[in-house]
Amino acid sequence: MENIRNGSINYPDLDSQTLLEAYNKNGYVIVRGLLKEKTDIKPVVNEYDNLFKKLCKKWYREGRISSDLSVLPFEQRALAIAGEGAIHDLYNYLRIFFNPPKGIDEHSPIHVGPAVLGLVSNKKLLDVIETFIGKEIYFNPVSIVRFKPPERLFIENLRRPDGSSRSTGGISSQFWHQDQAVFAKNTTDIDMLTVWISLTDATKEMGCLIISPGTHLEGLAVHCAKAGKAGIPEIELEGTRTFLETEAGDVVFMNKLLKHGSLSNVSDRLRFSFDLRYQPNLSSEGKRFLGSKGFVVRSAENPEQVIDTSKKWYELQESNRRFLMNMNLDTEPSMQNHFDNDHEWCF
């Protein structure tokens, strides 16, 4: 594995054997520079920036923010929105799947823009994913936009009366966990792959990922969901801790059993990333989560199943919306795999 340095490999040096050896040994591998700023990242940022401009004008007219922020560039506009206390409202417009499902109605926002679709189905990205899980690739609905301004700008707005926080890992630090812990046990044998895309730099100060290499070989740990003590208890975290600092365009590929979390953003910058899940399009298990269904992004056997236009993606999400609005939360099977007592979660 001479091309691998500190769990990383540069995009031009890729080869399947090296990737697999590093991934199987450490539970992760970083492909540096896989995505290009101008052609892969910038269109996504521009797409969200146009959305932000419209929202800020609307919220300013409604008196929810003190300025329409029209003169600011993307990052500064995002920080100003956080400082105005509107980060939770903004975050709902960023999401690419309805998650969580409670309260979804005909007005609930979701983003299905062509640039984001182009990113999650990017050919270079899928070529690397194919190395890990094969040629038939399904984009799982457990896929999250991580939009993290400096926490000091908004953290006080998230305090509950008891002092705990109502924040989520989508906009703040993330507790230690394994991704498999939120899936049903019947997905244990599915090669679920986490793909973490850095749309901006992510340094320690900006709240980068933190992992414990090799812990994917230890099996599924107990997770707790008690207020203030969410995630894997400290007693289970005795291994080496590694900070995964990345630059825009770097992509981290992680095993679903790797123990990981993220730091708080204590910098003056925005940390923006996509936290995506892919699985082989071979099993019916795991394709719907918390009511939402994902879609096929690559298939030689069933190319007609591939969603490759914004129109098709929009139609899928509207189908998800209708399903969520009418589903019974107590009986829907895809709801039973989240924070389930039988799935190594303690309460």
Secondary structure, DSSP 8 states (H G I E B T S, - for coil): -TT-BTTEEEGGG--HHHHHHHHHHHSEEEEET-S-IIIIIHHHHHHHHHHHHHHHHHHHHTTSSS---TTS-HHHHHHHHHHTT-HHHHHHHH-SS--S-TT--TT------HHHHHHHT-HHHHHHHHHHH-SSEEEEEEEEEEEE--GGGTGGGGB-TTS-B---TTTS-EEEE-GGGGS-GGGTTS--EEEEEESS-B-TTTT-EEE-TTGGGG----EE-STT--BS-GGG--S--EEE-B-TT-EEEEETT--EEE----SSS-EEEEEEEEEETT-STTSEETTEE-EEEE-SS-GGGB--SHHHHHHHHHHHHHHHHH--TTT-GGGTTSS-GGGTEE-
